[in-house]
Amino acid sequence: MPEILRIVTAVVALLLAAWAGYFAWRDRAPNRALLVGTAVLEIFAIVLVVTAFTRTVGGHHPHQSVTFIAYVIAFLVIPPAGFVLARMEPTKWGSVIIAVAGIVQAILVVRLQQTYTGVG
């Protein structure tokens, strides 16, 4: 997986988490822009996963294949799940849900790389 794509994805996830955390701290429900930010994070997740699978088809195989696939599934499911749950909870807790989704995505970027390369 390209390093720049991993870094950008993690930064986007952490920025979204900070933005949503600010909304929660100010006792505000997630607005449309915050939900769009969640969709942008999902786009980055899809691009990262497609890149990883393209490299896998090219001959590089993850060191922990089963764990890698489980992380990929979680990586692709968390932003949409956070989006849906935040829409169902139109209070500050919806913002907290998006903040947690952002933090988890940033952690998963690191774990995906670790399982892909065999480090950790």
QUILINTA-V591372 format. One record per pair of residues at least 6 apart in sequence whose C-alpha atoms are under 7 Angstrom apart, sorted by the first residue. I is the first residue (numbers start at 1). GAP is how many residues later the second one is. D is the distance in Angstrom with one decimal. If there is no record, write none. Layout:
i: <I & I>
gap: <GAP & GAP>
d: <D & D>
This chain:
i: <1 & 1 & 5 & 6 & 9 & 10 & 10 & 12 & 13 & 13 & 13 & 13 & 13 & 14 & 14 & 14 & 16 & 16 & 16 & 17 & 17 & 17 & 17 & 17 & 18 & 20 & 20 & 20 & 20 & 20 & 21 & 21 & 21 & 23 & 23 & 23 & 23 & 24 & 24 & 24 & 24 & 27 & 28 & 28 & 29 & 29 & 29 & 29 & 29 & 30 & 30 & 30 & 35 & 38 & 38 & 41 & 42 & 42 & 45 & 45 & 46 & 49 & 62 & 62 & 62 & 62 & 63 & 63 & 63 & 63 & 64 & 64 & 64 & 67 & 68 & 68 & 68 & 71 & 71 & 75 & 75 & 78 & 79 & 82 & 82 & 82 & 83 & 85 & 86 & 86 & 86 & 86 & 87 & 114>
gap: <50 & 51 & 43 & 103 & 35 & 96 & 99 & 29 & 28 & 89 & 90 & 92 & 93 & 88 & 89 & 92 & 21 & 83 & 86 & 81 & 82 & 83 & 85 & 86 & 81 & 14 & 75 & 76 & 78 & 79 & 74 & 75 & 78 & 6 & 7 & 69 & 72 & 68 & 69 & 71 & 72 & 65 & 63 & 64 & 61 & 62 & 63 & 65 & 66 & 60 & 64 & 65 & 48 & 41 & 45 & 38 & 34 & 37 & 30 & 31 & 30 & 23 & 6 & 53 & 54 & 55 & 52 & 53 & 54 & 55 & 51 & 52 & 54 & 48 & 44 & 47 & 48 & 37 & 41 & 30 & 33 & 23 & 22 & 15 & 16 & 19 & 15 & 9 & 8 & 9 & 11 & 12 & 7 & 6>
d: <6.3 & 5.3 & 6.7 & 6.4 & 5.9 & 4.6 & 6.3 & 6.5 & 6.3 & 4.5 & 6.5 & 6.1 & 5.5 & 5.8 & 6.0 & 6.3 & 6.5 & 6.7 & 5.9 & 6.6 & 3.8 & 6.6 & 4.6 & 5.9 & 6.7 & 7.0 & 5.0 & 6.5 & 6.1 & 5.0 & 6.6 & 6.2 & 5.5 & 6.8 & 6.9 & 7.0 & 6.1 & 4.8 & 6.8 & 5.3 & 5.8 & 5.1 & 6.4 & 4.9 & 5.4 & 4.3 & 4.5 & 6.0 & 5.8 & 6.9 & 6.1 & 5.1 & 6.4 & 6.0 & 6.5 & 7.0 & 6.9 & 5.7 & 6.7 & 6.3 & 6.8 & 6.9 & 7.0 & 6.5 & 4.2 & 6.2 & 6.2 & 5.7 & 6.1 & 5.0 & 5.4 & 6.7 & 6.8 & 6.9 & 6.2 & 5.6 & 6.5 & 6.9 & 6.4 & 6.4 & 6.5 & 6.2 & 6.2 & 6.0 & 5.6 & 6.0 & 6.9 & 6.9 & 4.0 & 6.6 & 6.1 & 6.7 & 6.9 & 5.7>
